[in-house]
């Protein structure tokens, strides 16, 4: 696979065995800070107001009102001990566990830890300028229940909240066709479907929150053609977001994406720090349709959410370039017109000898294309440094976002983000 896509192979102590494994992690003090930061975030999260949770929920996308609200109280009440123990224990050992391997491995345990601090450069006097946010410890349980049946379970302890992100089984019916059932990322494009362990910046691309269909519960057939140079991904979901199995209406979400890589497969990752011997590129058009009934007061009204666009990616040597453009339409029964939103993003990074990686990203999000005074512009830049294991890195990001207002004024948020990330 590496040779087919031109990916440079490494050898020696830093060689990695898989997407989340490594032979060494440094610095050694990172584990202590990860544990302390996670428990600190857990205490802070108990005092957060409900409005913040509503803004950051699965339904808090541009112009999108969720069908129903996930009930997380029961999960937080009965699973905190399991969450902390299962996530911190493997992190403390800094090891990857395999049972029944290597053919077939019944259980692989891997994961990721990320923590850091944000400095608010726009803070007024007497306002807090330092915060610890988006710290997380994630675990990935993978394996084979049968020769053609794989399973995947991804859970995380993020900012004091325990969440199950993915839980599914994948049946490889034959070499070119597979079927996935359960909770997973709905196919849409590389913006959201890229692995969280392969991002250029501390946080995912701003377009992901506003346009991608996020995690959904349903089935996903996939077809590979021409030695995986073309892959077709589709999905049928209940459209409620993650951890909400009930469907309160008779409608379903339909998603689809075609991934075209004529020079060979391009892995779903935003960085090229592992190197490519030859240039490869991919084009991925995708979209989704989500009809639903939205609660408005005492009424349940019909609405239709659609989003579509294209993502292009180029990898060459240690250089990575991505560009994406998306549109979304919300046809809400109580609105006089269709609300159309647009988003454009371009990002690039070059890892000097696979170690020091300057990065930059520019994004523009327009919540209403018919309104000239509501666009949001996000400019980001920074540096990543990958340690010898290539499974840990130190990152420094500068982030500034400017939101226009109808009165001609604008608000700006500027932050400096320092974080450490490791995989095991």
N, C-alpha and C positions, 0 to 999 in steps of 0.2 A: 504493500500500500504506500509506503514511504517513497519508494522508487517511482511509483506511478505518478505521484503528484509532485515530484521534484523536491521533496522535503529532505533536508540535510540530515544525515545520521551522525550521532555523536557516540563516543565511546569513552571509557574510563570511569572514574568515580562519580562523575555527574550524570551518567546515563540514566534515563528514566525508564521504568518498566511499564508504565501505563499512564493514563491521563491524570491520575491523582496520586501516584506513588513516587517515591524518591529514595535515594540511598542515604541522604543526610539532610538535616534541617539546621539552620543557624539563623540568628543567634540563640543561645540556649535559654536566655532569660525571657524569650517571647512567650513561652507557655504560661509562666506566672502572670504576665500582664494580660494574656488572653482570658485566663480564669477570673482574675480580679475585675477586668473590664466587663465581662459578661454578667457577673453578680451585681456590679454597680448599675449596669443598664437595667437589670431586673428590678432593682429598687426604684430607680427613676421612673420606669414605665408605669408603676402603680399610681403615680400622681399626675399622669397625663390627662388632658381633657379629652372629652369624646369628639370634639370637632376635629382635632388633629387625626384621630383614628379614622374618622370618616373621609378626610381628605386623602389619606394614604391607603385606603381600602382597595380591593380589587375593582370596585365599581367606580372609583374616583378618576376615571379617564375623561378625556375631552368630550363634553356633551353627552356622556353616557350615564344613565341612571340604572343601578343594578335591579334585577328582578326581585331579589330578596336579600336579606342581610344574614351573613354567616354568624352562627352562634358559637363563639369561641370560649365562653365561660366554662363549659364542662370540660373542654380539653385542658385549659389552664389549671383546673381544679384537680384533675385526676392524673395528669401526666408529667408534672414538673420533675418529680424524682427520676422517672425514666429518662426524661429529656437530658437532665444534667449529667446523670451517670453515664448514659450511652454516648454522649457527645464529648465529655471531658476525659473519660478514661482512655479512649484511643488517642486523643490528642496528647495526653500526658506521656504515653509510651512512644509517641512519634513513630508508629510502625503501621504497616499494612498487613492485615490478617487474611489468610486464605484457608478455607476448609474444603477438603475433598478434592483439591486440585492436583495437577493443573488441568486435567481433562476428564470430566467437566468440573470446574470449580463450583461447589455448592454454595459458597458464600465468600464474597470479597468485601472487606470493610475498608473504606477509604473516606477521605473527607477534606475539609478546608476550614481554616480559621482566618478571620480578618478583623482587625481592630485598629483604631487610631483616634485622632482628634481633629476637630474642625475649628479654625480660627475665623471669627466673623470680622471682616475688615471694614464693615459698614456699621458696626455697633455704636449706638449713641452712648452718651455718658450715663452711667448707672445701669446699663444693660449688660447682660452676660456676653462676653466675647469669646469664650472657650466652651466647647461642648464635645461630648463623646457620643457619637451617633453611628448607626449602621454597623456596630460591632456584631460579629456573628461567628458561630461555630456550626458547621454543617457536617452531616454524615451521609455517606452513600453506601447502601447495601445492594450488592449485585450478585448474580449467580445464575445457575442453570437448574431449573426444577426438573427438566427432562432434556434429552438431546436437542430438541428444537424449540424448547420453551425457556426463555429468559425472564428474569424478574428484576425490578429496579425499585428501590425505596429511598427517597431523599427527604430527610427531615432536618430541621434547623432550629437553633436557639438564637434569635436575632432581636437585639434591643430589649431583652427581657421577655420576649414572647416566643413560645414554642409553636412551630408551624410545620405541618406536613406539606411539602411542595409537590412531590411526585410519588406515585404508588401505582405501578402498572406491571402487566405481564406482556411479553412480546413473543408471538408465535412466528417462527420462520417457516412458513408453509413450504416454500422451496427457495432456491438460491436467489431469485430475483424478486420475490414477493414476501412481505411480512405484514402482520396484523397486530396492532397494539391496542390493549383495552385497559382502561383505568384512568387515573388522573395524571396528566402530563402536559407539557407545553404544546399548545395547538400550533400546527404548522402555519407559518405566515411569511417568514423571511429571516435573514441572518441577524437583523437588528435585535430581536428578542430570543431567537433560537440558539444563538451562540452560548457556549458554556460560560457560567458565572466564574469559572476558574481561568478563563482566557480573555478577560477584559483588559482594555488598555488603561482605563481609568478606575478609580475607586468605585464609582457608580456606573450603572448601565446607561446606554445612550438615552438622552431625554425623549426621543421619539417612541421608545418602547412603552412608556407608561401611557401615552396618549393614543396609540394606534394599534398596538399588538393585541391579539385576543387573550393573552395571558395563559394561566394554567386553567385547564378545563377537564371535565369528566366525560369520557365517551370512548369512541373507537377511532383508530387511525390506520388506514391501509397505506402501504408504501410500496412503490415499484421502482426498481433500478434497471436502467437501460444502457447499452453500449459501454459495458465495463464501468458502470457507475459514473459515466460522464454526464448522464441525464438521470435525475431521480424525480419521481412524482410523489407528492405527499398530499393526502387529503384527510379530512376528519369530520365526524358528526358528533356533536357534543350537546349537553343540556343548556350550555350558555350561561351558567350561574357563577362561574369562577371556581376557585379551588375550595375544597372541603365542604361543598354544598351539593350533596347527591340528589336531593329532591328537586323536581322540576315543577314549579307552580303553574305553568301554562303548557299548552299542547305544542309549543314551538321548539325547534332545535337550531343550534348554530352549525353552519357549514363553512369549513375552511379549506384552503388549498394553496399549494406552493409548488412551483417547478424549479428545480435547481439544475442549472446548466453550467458545466465545467469542461470545456472542450479539450483542455490540455491535461486533464486528470483531476482527481478529487481535491477540493480545497477544504481542509478541516474547519469545523465551526469554532473558530477562535479569532480574536481581534489582533493578537500580537504575532510577530514573525521572529521572536527572539531565538527560536530553535533553528532557524535558517532554512532556506530553500535553494537547491542547486540550480534550478531552472525556474523561469517565471510561470506562474499559474494564475488563472483568474476565473471568476464565477459570476453569473448573473442569475438572480433569483426573483422573478415576479411572483406575487402572491396576494391573497385577499381573503375576506370572510364576509358572511352575511349572517346577521343575528336578529331575527324577528322576536319580539317579546312583548309582554304586557307589563307596564310600569305602573306602580302605585302612585296615584296623585290624589291626596286627600282621602276621600272615601271611594274613589273610582279606580278602576284598573283599565288603563287605556292602551291601545296598540301603538307600537313604535317599531321602527326598522333601523338597525345600525349596520352600515356597510363600511368597509375599509379596503383599500387596494393600493398597490404601489410596486416598486422594484428596488432591489438592493444589488449593487455591484461591488466586487471585492478583488483586489490584486495583491499577490504575494510574490516577492522576488528578493533573493538573498535574505537580508534582515529587514526588509522594507515591507510595510503593510499599509494599504490604502483602501478605505471603504467610503462609499457614498450611497445614500438612500433618499428616496422621495416617496411620500405617502399622502393619500387623500382619504378622508372619511366623511360620510354623510349620515346625519341623524334625521330621520323623518318621523317627527313626533306628532301624534294626533292633535294635541292642543296647541301646536305652533302654527303660525300662519305660513311658514316657509320651511324648506329643508336647510338645516344648519350644516354647512360644509367647512371642514377644517383641513389644513395642509401642514406638512412638515418636511423639512429638508435638512440633511446632515452630511457633513464631510469630516472624516477623521484620518489621521496618518500617524505613523510611528516608525522610527528606525533604531534598531537595537545594535549599537556599535559593538561588533564582535560578540553579539548575543548577551551583553552585560548591561551597559548603560543605554537607556532607551528614551530619547526625547519624544514627546507626544504632543499632539494638538488636535482640537476638535472645534467645529463651528456648526451651530444648529439654529434653525429658525422655525418656530411653531406659530401658526396663525389659527387661533380657535374659531374664527369666523372670517372667511375670505371676502365676504361682502362688507366687512367693517375694516376700515383702514387704520384704526387706532387701537388695536388690541394685540398686536404681534408680540411674541416673546423671543428674545435673542439670547443665546447661551454661547459664551466663549470660554474654552478651557485649554489649558496647557500644563505641561508638567514633565517630570522625569521619573522613570522606573529604574531600579537597579536589581538585577537578578543575581542571586548568590550561586555558588558553585553547583548546588544540587539542582538548579533550575526549577525547584519546586517551592521556592520562597523568594519573596521580593520586598523591597522597600520602595514606597511610592510617595511622591510629593505632587499634588495637583493644585493648580489655581483655577477657581471657578467663579465666573461672574455671569449673572443673568439679569436682563433688563426687560421689564414688563411695561408696555405702553398702556395708557389710560385714555378713555374717551375725552377727557378734559384737556388733552394735550400734554399732561404731565406723565411721568414715568417713575417706577420704583426699581431699585437696583439692589441685588444681593451679591456680595463678593465674599468668597471664602478661600482660605488656604487649608488644604486637607493633607495631613500627614498620616500615613497608615503603613502597617506591616501585614503581609499576607503569606500564608504558608499552606502547603498541601501535604497530605500524608497518605 
